[in-house]
Amino acid sequence: MKLRKQDTNISLMHPMWLFLILCLFFSVPAFTAPTNICGRSALLQKAIKEQIKYDSCKKVDLTKIKSLNMEGFELNNLAGDDFKGLSQLEVLNLSRNRLKSLPQEIGSLQKLKDLDLSANLFKVWPKPISKLSKLEKIDFSYNWLEKVSPEIKHLDSLREVSFFHNNIKIFPEGLVSSKKIYYINLSYNYIESLPPAVKAWRDLKEFRMNYNKLAQLPNEVSGWTNIEIVDLRKNLLTSLPSTIGSWRKIRYLNLSDNQITELPPSVGKFKKLFRLEINNNQLKTLPKNVSAWKDLHVIQASNNNINSLPKEVKSWRNLTEIDFHYNQLSSLPPAVGSWTQLLKVNFHHNKLKTLPEEVGKWSRVERVHLFNNFLQKLPGTIGRWQYLQYIDLSYNRLQRLPKTCRFWHDVKEVHLIGNNRIELPKRLPPKAVIY
């Protein structure tokens, strides 16, 4: 059978042709004409040359640049034209300059994800930033900002934010719109409160707000169910909400230099707690339900009024450092014998009269500070501290050291000043220097 001529001519509108045309269109990259950057600042040209090589400033393909580093260029201002053509820029570092404002053209960098403006002279929020809808990380540390514009709410892709060391007095509520945020640093400002809306930060992992004027935490911090690091030292906190018990993933908590009188029982739910710092508060006791802190490695609780340790400290089997100096402890419970990984011990300036025999199980301990207590006698089991390098027993009421101290083979310093004619063992390690 013969085909008619018209049957052999396939129309250009045929689906097959349309498919082939579309494939060609999307597979061929768009042509970008080279840009003449000869008239742009010499410092910008220097930064560009660090990213791509070019023979002539008249022909530069700026679309190849994804990162631009202008740190420490001593810039006082930026020319808007300098940023034209940088359509693919994702990272811009303008830190350590003298900038007070940004040109409007910065707002056209629609693929920018990381902007570093730290260590400049910004007093006012630069408006062009609010147009950077893809921005994920912004660093405004070491500036002079007094207020963060509400327009920051438009940056809902933000994940890391740092306003460390500014003059901010009111918490930037616009940040709450960034529900994907996982890192916030607002340390060294003058912020007095947090809004309830912070509950929206479900992905938050690290929150630093030390050296502010925060008087309380809202109950809504219960929403931080993925938080791992919280630093609130040097604020005005007197108490903590029980809702922090939802911080089941917390590993590092710093509450030092506040006015906290007690820790809520809900802290007993911190099963992953690794390091706790509660120095310089007004604590009298620790919660009794601390047995869940089985992963605790470091606890610092100096300069409080703590007069006893609960027997539940027995579960701190991974403890490597403990510091309770300047407290009111008159004794240690036998449960401390479970601290077999201990390396550093600091109980100076307490009211200790004796040490339990169980301290001999601190077989790995290297440094011990027990000066300014009321110790009259030491248990012979301390001779098991075979890795001991330094011990300070000054200003106690000791009359002799146990004979077992001769087994301190690595000890280098033994401080005994302020005791009454203390009797030393006949054989002390030759490396030991007695003070």
Secondary structure per residue as TSV (DSSP state, phi and psi in degrees):
chain	resnum	aa	ss	phi	psi
A	1	M	-	360.0	132.8
A	2	K	-	-87.3	134.7
A	3	L	-	-81.8	140.3
A	4	R	-	-74.5	152.1
A	5	K	G	-58.8	-38.7
A	6	Q	G	-69.2	-20.7
A	7	D	G	-73.4	-22.3
A	8	T	G	-86.1	-9.7
A	9	N	-	-96.6	107.5
A	10	I	-	-88.8	126.2
A	11	S	-	-61.1	146.3
A	12	L	T	-65.1	-18.2
A	13	M	T	-87.3	1.6
A	14	H	S	-61.4	139.7
A	15	P	H	-51.8	-34.8
A	16	M	H	-63.9	-43.8
A	17	W	H	-66.5	-40.0
A	18	L	H	-60.5	-39.7
A	19	F	H	-64.1	-44.5
A	20	L	H	-65.3	-38.9
A	21	I	H	-64.9	-42.8
A	22	L	H	-64.0	-40.0
A	23	C	H	-61.3	-42.9
A	24	L	H	-65.1	-39.7
A	25	F	H	-63.0	-42.5
A	26	F	H	-86.1	-15.4
A	27	S	H	-90.7	-21.1
A	28	V	S	-92.1	118.0
A	29	P	-	-64.3	145.8
A	30	A	-	-66.7	139.1
A	31	F	-	-78.4	131.1
A	32	T	-	-117.6	121.8
A	33	A	-	-69.4	139.4
A	34	P	-	-59.5	150.4
A	35	T	B	-105.5	140.9
A	36	N	-	-87.9	114.2
A	37	I	-	-112.1	15.0
A	38	C	T	-59.8	-30.8
A	39	G	T	-87.5	-1.3
A	40	R	S	-85.2	165.1
A	41	S	-	-59.2	147.9
A	42	A	H	-62.8	-34.4
A	43	L	H	-68.2	-38.0
A	44	L	H	-66.5	-42.4
A	45	Q	H	-60.9	-36.6
A	46	K	H	-63.6	-44.3
A	47	A	H	-64.6	-38.8
A	48	I	H	-66.1	-40.1
A	49	K	H	-67.1	-23.1
A	50	E	T	-73.6	-18.2
A	51	Q	T	-98.4	-42.3
A	52	I	S	-136.6	151.7
A	53	K	-	-92.9	138.6
A	54	Y	-	-148.9	148.8
A	55	D	S	-85.3	-34.3
A	56	S	-	-135.1	137.4
A	57	C	T	-68.6	-6.5
A	58	K	T	-82.3	-19.5
A	59	K	S	-134.2	92.0
A	60	V	B	-129.5	127.3
A	61	D	-	-87.1	93.6
A	62	L	G	-70.3	-16.6
A	63	T	G	-70.8	-11.4
A	64	K	G	-82.3	-10.2
A	65	I	-	-90.1	119.5
A	66	K	-	-109.8	-16.5
A	67	S	E	-138.7	138.5
A	68	L	E	-136.5	122.9
A	69	N	E	-112.6	111.5
A	70	M	-	-121.9	35.0
A	71	E	T	-68.2	134.2
A	72	G	T	66.3	29.1
A	73	F	-	-87.0	0.9
A	74	E	-	58.9	39.2
A	75	L	-	-76.6	133.2
A	76	N	S	-94.0	-28.3
A	77	N	-	-157.6	169.0
A	78	L	-	-124.3	141.4
A	79	A	-	-87.6	133.1
A	80	G	G	-57.8	-38.4
A	81	D	G	-64.1	-23.1
A	82	D	G	-60.2	-24.1
A	83	F	G	-103.6	4.4
A	84	K	T	-70.8	137.4
A	85	G	T	90.0	-9.4
A	86	L	-	-87.6	54.2
A	87	S	T	-70.3	-19.0
A	88	Q	T	-102.9	6.9
A	89	L	-	-65.2	128.8
A	90	E	-	-114.5	-27.6
A	91	V	E	-129.4	126.7
A	92	L	E	-132.5	118.2
A	93	N	E	-109.5	110.8
A	94	L	-	-117.9	24.7
A	95	S	-	-71.2	160.5
A	96	R	S	55.6	52.3
A	97	N	S	-126.6	-158.6
A	98	R	-	-125.7	33.2
A	99	L	-	-74.2	140.0
A	100	K	S	-117.8	-14.9
A	101	S	-	-154.4	169.9
A	102	L	-	-127.2	145.9
A	103	P	-	-71.6	154.5
A	104	Q	G	-58.2	-30.4
A	105	E	G	-61.8	-20.4
A	106	I	G	-59.4	-34.0
A	107	G	G	-65.3	-14.0
A	108	S	G	-86.3	-4.2
A	109	L	-	-80.9	74.4
A	110	Q	T	-72.4	-8.8
A	111	K	T	-105.1	5.3
A	112	L	-	-66.7	128.2
A	113	K	-	-114.1	-26.9
A	114	D	E	-132.5	117.6
A	115	L	E	-126.7	119.7
A	116	D	E	-111.1	111.7
A	117	L	-	-118.1	19.9
A	118	S	-	-66.0	154.4
A	119	A	S	56.8	52.9
A	120	N	S	-125.0	-157.0
A	121	L	-	-123.6	30.1
A	122	F	-	-68.6	127.2
A	123	K	-	-109.5	-23.9
A	124	V	S	-123.7	141.9
A	125	W	-	-61.3	123.0
A	126	P	-	-71.5	118.5
A	127	K	G	-59.2	-36.7
A	128	P	G	-57.3	-25.4
A	129	I	G	-61.7	-33.8
A	130	S	G	-64.6	-11.8
A	131	K	G	-92.8	-5.0
A	132	L	-	-85.9	77.8
A	133	S	T	-66.7	-19.4
A	134	K	T	-93.7	-0.1
A	135	L	-	-62.4	128.0
A	136	E	-	-110.9	-26.0
A	137	K	E	-138.4	130.6
A	138	I	E	-138.3	133.4
A	139	D	E	-122.1	111.9
A	140	F	-	-112.9	20.2
A	141	S	-	-60.5	150.3
A	142	Y	S	56.1	56.8
A	143	N	S	-129.2	-161.8
A	144	W	-	-125.0	26.0
A	145	L	-	-61.6	132.5
A	146	E	S	-101.6	-18.5
A	147	K	-	-154.7	142.6
A	148	V	-	-101.0	126.3
A	149	S	-	-59.8	141.6
A	150	P	G	-58.5	-17.6
A	151	E	G	-65.3	-11.8
A	152	I	G	-62.9	-16.4
A	153	K	G	-63.2	-20.8
A	154	H	G	-75.3	-14.2
A	155	L	-	-91.3	65.3
A	156	D	T	-80.1	5.5
A	157	S	T	-98.8	-0.7
A	158	L	-	-58.1	137.2
A	159	R	-	-124.7	-30.4
A	160	E	E	-129.3	128.4
A	161	V	E	-135.8	130.7
A	162	S	E	-133.5	118.2
A	163	F	-	-120.2	31.8
A	164	F	-	-55.3	131.1
A	165	H	S	62.8	64.1
A	166	N	S	-128.0	-159.0
A	167	N	-	-121.6	32.8
A	168	I	-	-71.9	129.6
A	169	K	-	-107.7	-26.9
A	170	I	S	-117.1	131.4
A	171	F	-	-57.8	130.4
A	172	P	-	-72.5	92.2
A	173	E	G	-63.4	-23.2
A	174	G	G	-58.9	-22.7
A	175	L	G	-63.4	-25.0
A	176	V	G	-62.9	-23.4
A	177	S	G	-68.2	-21.1
A	178	S	-	-86.2	85.1
A	179	K	T	-75.5	-11.6
A	180	K	T	-91.6	0.5
A	181	I	-	-63.9	135.8
A	182	Y	-	-127.1	-7.8
A	183	Y	E	-139.0	127.1
A	184	I	E	-136.4	129.7
A	185	N	E	-128.2	109.7
A	186	L	-	-118.4	23.0
A	187	S	-	-63.4	154.4
A	188	Y	S	57.8	58.3
A	189	N	S	-135.8	-158.9
A	190	Y	-	-129.9	33.6
A	191	I	-	-76.8	134.2
A	192	E	-	-103.2	-20.0
A	193	S	-	-155.5	162.0
A	194	L	-	-114.8	141.2
A	195	P	-	-78.3	153.1
A	196	P	G	-57.4	-25.1
A	197	A	G	-64.2	-10.9
A	198	V	G	-63.1	-11.6
A	199	K	G	-58.8	-22.8
A	200	A	G	-69.6	-15.0
A	201	W	-	-80.2	71.7
A	202	R	T	-69.3	-26.9
A	203	D	T	-94.2	-0.1
A	204	L	-	-59.8	127.7
A	205	K	-	-113.9	-29.1
A	206	E	E	-138.6	124.8
A	207	F	E	-130.2	117.3
A	208	R	E	-121.6	121.4
A	209	M	-	-145.0	40.8
A	210	N	-	-75.0	157.9
A	211	Y	S	57.6	58.2
A	212	N	S	-131.2	-159.0
A	213	K	-	-125.3	35.5
A	214	L	-	-69.5	122.0
A	215	A	-	-94.8	-24.8
A	216	Q	-	-159.7	159.4
A	217	L	-	-100.9	137.4
A	218	P	-	-72.6	152.9
A	219	N	G	-57.5	-25.5
A	220	E	G	-69.4	-6.2
A	221	V	G	-65.2	-5.2
A	222	S	G	-60.3	-21.4
A	223	G	G	-71.6	-11.8
A	224	W	-	-81.8	63.2
A	225	T	T	-75.7	-9.2
A	226	N	T	-111.0	8.7
A	227	I	-	-65.4	137.2
A	228	E	-	-120.1	-29.9
A	229	I	E	-132.6	126.4
A	230	V	E	-133.9	123.7
A	231	D	E	-122.9	109.3
A	232	L	-	-125.1	23.6
A	233	R	-	-64.9	156.7
A	234	K	S	59.0	54.9
A	235	N	S	-126.4	-158.0
A	236	L	-	-121.1	29.2
A	237	L	-	-69.1	135.1
A	238	T	-	-110.9	-19.6
A	239	S	-	-154.7	172.8
A	240	L	-	-129.3	143.1
A	241	P	-	-71.3	147.0
A	242	S	G	-65.8	-17.7
A	243	T	G	-67.4	-10.9
A	244	I	G	-68.5	-7.0
A	245	G	G	-60.8	-16.3
A	246	S	G	-77.7	-7.1
A	247	W	-	-78.8	63.0
A	248	R	T	-68.5	-17.1
A	249	K	T	-103.2	5.4
A	250	I	-	-61.4	131.9
A	251	R	-	-117.3	-33.9
A	252	Y	E	-128.7	124.7
A	253	L	E	-133.7	120.9
A	254	N	E	-119.8	113.1
A	255	L	-	-120.6	17.9
A	256	S	-	-62.6	156.5
A	257	D	S	59.3	48.1
A	258	N	S	-123.9	-157.7
A	259	Q	-	-128.9	35.4
A	260	I	-	-72.2	130.2
A	261	T	-	-97.1	-24.2
A	262	E	-	-158.4	154.5
A	263	L	-	-96.5	136.7
A	264	P	-	-66.7	147.6
A	265	P	G	-55.6	-24.4
A	266	S	G	-64.2	-16.0
A	267	V	G	-65.6	-15.2
A	268	G	G	-65.9	-8.6
A	269	K	G	-89.9	0.2
A	270	F	-	-78.9	74.7
A	271	K	T	-71.4	-18.7
A	272	K	T	-105.1	9.7
A	273	L	-	-59.4	125.7
A	274	F	-	-107.8	-40.3
A	275	R	E	-140.4	129.9
A	276	L	E	-126.8	126.5
A	277	E	E	-123.3	114.8
A	278	I	-	-131.6	33.9
A	279	N	-	-64.7	154.8
A	280	N	S	54.8	55.2
A	281	N	S	-125.7	-158.6
A	282	Q	-	-125.1	36.2
A	283	L	-	-73.2	141.2
A	284	K	-	-109.3	-27.1
A	285	T	-	-145.3	168.8
A	286	L	-	-105.8	151.2
A	287	P	-	-58.9	148.5
A	288	K	S	-76.8	-20.0
A	289	N	-	-93.1	45.3
A	290	V	G	-90.8	8.9
A	291	S	G	-66.0	-17.9
A	292	A	G	-76.2	-11.9
A	293	W	-	-80.9	56.2
A	294	K	T	-75.3	-17.1
A	295	D	T	-99.4	7.3
A	296	L	-	-65.3	126.4
A	297	H	-	-108.7	-35.1
A	298	V	E	-135.5	131.3
A	299	I	E	-133.2	128.8
A	300	Q	E	-123.1	118.8
A	301	A	-	-137.9	38.0
A	302	S	-	-71.4	161.0
A	303	N	S	55.7	54.9
A	304	N	S	-129.5	-162.9
A	305	N	-	-122.9	32.5
A	306	I	-	-69.6	125.7
A	307	N	-	-108.8	-4.2
A	308	S	-	-162.6	159.5
A	309	L	-	-113.3	135.0
A	310	P	-	-70.5	153.2
A	311	K	G	-63.8	-18.9
A	312	E	G	-66.6	-9.0
A	313	V	G	-65.8	-7.0
A	314	K	G	-58.7	-27.2
A	315	S	G	-77.9	-6.4
A	316	W	-	-80.8	58.9
A	317	R	T	-74.7	-14.7
A	318	N	T	-100.2	8.0
A	319	L	-	-62.5	129.4
A	320	T	-	-115.3	-19.9
A	321	E	E	-146.3	131.7
A	322	I	E	-135.7	133.9
A	323	D	E	-136.0	108.2
A	324	F	-	-125.7	33.0
A	325	H	-	-67.9	154.6
A	326	Y	S	56.1	62.5
A	327	N	S	-133.4	-161.3
A	328	Q	-	-122.0	28.3
A	329	L	-	-69.6	126.6
A	330	S	-	-103.4	-14.2
A	331	S	-	-160.0	164.9
A	332	L	-	-116.8	139.6
A	333	P	-	-73.7	152.9
A	334	P	G	-56.5	-20.9
A	335	A	G	-60.1	-18.8
A	336	V	G	-65.5	-13.4
A	337	G	G	-64.9	-15.5
A	338	S	G	-80.0	-7.5
A	339	W	-	-82.6	61.5
A	340	T	T	-75.3	-10.9
A	341	Q	T	-97.8	4.7
A	342	L	-	-62.4	134.1
A	343	L	-	-114.8	-37.6
A	344	K	E	-127.5	131.6
A	345	V	E	-127.9	130.9
A	346	N	E	-138.5	105.1
A	347	F	-	-127.7	26.8
A	348	H	-	-68.7	156.3
A	349	H	S	56.7	55.0
A	350	N	S	-125.2	-156.3
A	351	K	-	-126.2	32.0
A	352	L	-	-65.4	130.1
A	353	K	-	-104.3	-31.7
A	354	T	-	-143.8	167.2
A	355	L	-	-119.9	140.2
A	356	P	-	-69.7	151.9
A	357	E	G	-54.6	-30.0
A	358	E	G	-64.3	-14.1
A	359	V	G	-64.8	-16.5
A	360	G	G	-62.7	-17.5
A	361	K	G	-80.0	-2.6
A	362	W	-	-79.2	61.1
A	363	S	T	-69.3	-14.1
A	364	R	T	-106.2	2.5
A	365	V	-	-63.1	141.0
A	366	E	-	-116.2	-35.4
A	367	R	E	-132.2	130.6
A	368	V	E	-132.0	124.5
A	369	H	E	-115.7	109.9
A	370	L	-	-129.7	19.3
A	371	F	-	-71.4	159.0
A	372	N	S	57.0	56.6
A	373	N	S	-128.1	-160.7
A	374	F	-	-122.3	32.3
A	375	L	-	-65.6	128.6
A	376	Q	-	-108.6	-25.1
A	377	K	-	-152.2	146.4
A	378	L	-	-115.4	141.6
A	379	P	-	-69.8	146.0
A	380	G	G	-63.9	-17.9
A	381	T	G	-66.3	-14.8
A	382	I	G	-67.7	-11.5
A	383	G	G	-65.5	-13.8
A	384	R	G	-80.7	-3.5
A	385	W	-	-77.8	70.0
A	386	Q	T	-71.3	-16.4
A	387	Y	T	-102.7	8.7
A	388	L	-	-60.4	132.4
A	389	Q	-	-115.8	-29.1
A	390	Y	E	-145.7	133.0
A	391	I	E	-144.1	133.6
A	392	D	E	-119.9	110.8
A	393	L	-	-114.9	20.5
A	394	S	-	-61.7	152.1
A	395	Y	S	54.5	55.6
A	396	N	S	-123.2	-156.5
A	397	R	-	-126.2	34.4
A	398	L	-	-75.4	143.3
A	399	Q	-	-111.2	-20.2
A	400	R	B	-158.7	159.3
A	401	L	-	-101.8	144.8
A	402	P	-	-59.1	146.4
A	403	K	G	-61.3	-25.0
A	404	T	G	-67.7	-9.6
A	405	C	G	-63.3	-16.4
A	406	R	G	-66.3	-12.7
A	407	F	G	-88.2	3.7
A	408	W	-	-79.1	74.1
A	409	H	T	-65.4	-27.9
A	410	D	T	-101.6	1.7
A	411	V	-	-64.7	137.2
A	412	K	-	-115.3	-32.4
A	413	E	E	-134.3	131.6
A	414	V	E	-128.8	113.2
A	415	H	E	-99.9	120.6
A	416	L	-	-129.1	4.4
A	417	I	T	-58.6	145.3
A	418	G	T	88.4	7.7
A	419	N	S	-106.0	163.3
A	420	N	S	-92.3	104.6
A	421	R	S	40.5	60.4
A	422	I	-	-69.4	137.3
A	423	E	B	-90.7	125.4
A	424	L	-	-99.1	150.7
A	425	P	-	-60.1	151.5
A	426	K	S	-65.4	-33.4
A	427	R	-	-121.4	103.3
A	428	L	-	-106.8	152.7
A	429	P	-	-53.7	139.1
A	430	P	T	-61.3	-25.2
A	431	K	T	-75.6	-18.5
A	432	A	-	-69.7	132.3
A	433	V	E	-109.1	122.9
A	434	I	E	-94.7	130.1
A	435	Y	-	-113.3	360.0
